[in-house]
Amino acid sequence: MQRLVRVCFSEASGYSFAKKAADVAREHGIERVARLASNENPRPPSQSVIEAGCAALLEANRYPDERASVFVEALRRYHGDYRFVTGAGMDGVIETLIRTVVEPGETVVISTPTFSFYGIAAIAHGARVVNAPRRKEDFSVDPADFIRVCGGAKLAFLCTPNNPTGNTVPLETVEEILEGLEGLLFLDNAYIEFSDMDYLPLMHRYENLVLGRTMSKIFALAGLRVGYAFVPGWLEPFYNRAATPFALNSVSAAAAAAALAEEESVRETREHVLRWRRRFIEEIPGAYPSDANFVMIDVAPYTGDEAVERLAARGVLVRSCTTFPGLGDHYIRVSIGDDRENALFMEAIRDL
Ligand SMILES: *Cc1c(COP(=O)(O)O)cnc(C)c1O
């Protein structure tokens, strides 16, 4: 029956998931594994977030509010008066945005090496993916080259801070791109809260900018799948037409609204990440600078896969970067975890 499956899914392997902590623990007889492969927040959600989620669960017999109003209102309190769209994770937002603007067969441009889901979602939609490679030396973006590759494409993806390289794209570069682009620019800001960068002022000046955000990273809700984006006003009604009805469930929306109010724990997470990030970059040979909650490390002469295996044997889970097209095979990406996990990682990588 496999002949029934679309070519794009029968040939390509899809999203690479992190190894399951439980499997690694079993293989190596280790009790507590350090989970540093998925850039999650090591801290569980706080009490108020749990209570908000539980309260919403009491009414789970009802369909959610179709515009996730509790969450959108909390976003307005947090960020100010912008137009927001929401989805099941930023991944859900990305999928819906592609569906809103791209006809099957049209081109989607991706600045590489980067997060794999833009390409996976575009191809699943029947779009043609064209890569705009970053500069080899420092993974920076050449705006003129990016604009040239985009040509008349309706949609382009640019990640900043970039996953997995960790660097941000300067504001002027993004502006230059927005000036030159015919289509929309999706700026993926999944890690923006760990940086000092602020692209929001650009929302007031450009009609072709979408800023993607997630509740999965600094806000510690990866398991609830909540993403959102700042969109220009003209796009909002069309996005909502293209979206899966009720994509953001009521429990996730309520918990996410409460998480936005947790200013203290967000600040603590940020300080914790910045402190450890500095140590990782200063003390680990081959570590790249980073503005996110992870660090990319050149592990040559090992390959990324070899390093991952060796670290897993010590109970430390990190991500091999060999699945990021356009990057060499000798990099790993390690998330900033809690104190114990980070110390375990430092010890294991030194021995390597
Ligand atoms: C984690 C991540 C996302 C997806 O986040 P979800 O909201 O969990 O879907 C998007 N973009 C990048 C670059 C990420 O690393």
Ligand as a Chemical Component Dictionary entry (heavy atoms), coordinates in Angstrom:
data_LIG
# 
_chem_comp.id                   LIG 
_chem_comp.type                 NON-POLYMER 
_chem_comp.pdbx_formal_charge   0 
_chem_comp.three_letter_code    LIG 
# 
loop_
_chem_comp_atom.comp_id 
_chem_comp_atom.atom_id 
_chem_comp_atom.alt_atom_id 
_chem_comp_atom.type_symbol 
_chem_comp_atom.charge 
_chem_comp_atom.model_Cartn_x 
_chem_comp_atom.model_Cartn_y 
_chem_comp_atom.model_Cartn_z 
_chem_comp_atom.pdbx_ordinal 
LIG C1 C1 C 0 12.090 25.321 18.616 1  
LIG C2 C2 C 0 12.014 26.104 17.360 2  
LIG C3 C3 C 0 10.794 26.424 16.756 3  
LIG C4 C4 C 0 9.522  25.724 17.023 4  
LIG O1 O1 O 0 8.956  25.932 18.138 5  
LIG P1 P1 P 0 7.533  25.301 18.510 6  
LIG O2 O2 O 0 6.780  26.499 18.918 7  
LIG O3 O3 O 0 7.834  24.345 19.599 8  
LIG O4 O4 O 0 6.931  24.646 17.294 9  
LIG C5 C5 C 0 10.785 27.260 15.660 10 
LIG N1 N1 N 0 11.921 27.731 15.164 11 
LIG C6 C6 C 0 13.114 27.418 15.687 12 
LIG C7 C7 C 0 14.331 27.978 15.081 13 
LIG C8 C8 C 0 13.200 26.580 16.777 14 
LIG O5 O5 O 0 14.398 26.220 17.241 15 
# 
loop_
_chem_comp_bond.comp_id 
_chem_comp_bond.atom_id_1 
_chem_comp_bond.atom_id_2 
_chem_comp_bond.value_order 
_chem_comp_bond.pdbx_ordinal 
LIG C1 C2 SING 1  
LIG C2 C3 SING 2  
LIG C2 C8 DOUB 3  
LIG C3 C4 SING 4  
LIG C3 C5 DOUB 5  
LIG C4 O1 SING 6  
LIG O1 P1 SING 7  
LIG P1 O2 DOUB 8  
LIG P1 O3 SING 9  
LIG P1 O4 SING 10 
LIG C5 N1 SING 11 
LIG N1 C6 DOUB 12 
LIG C6 C7 SING 13 
LIG C6 C8 SING 14 
LIG C8 O5 SING 15 
# 
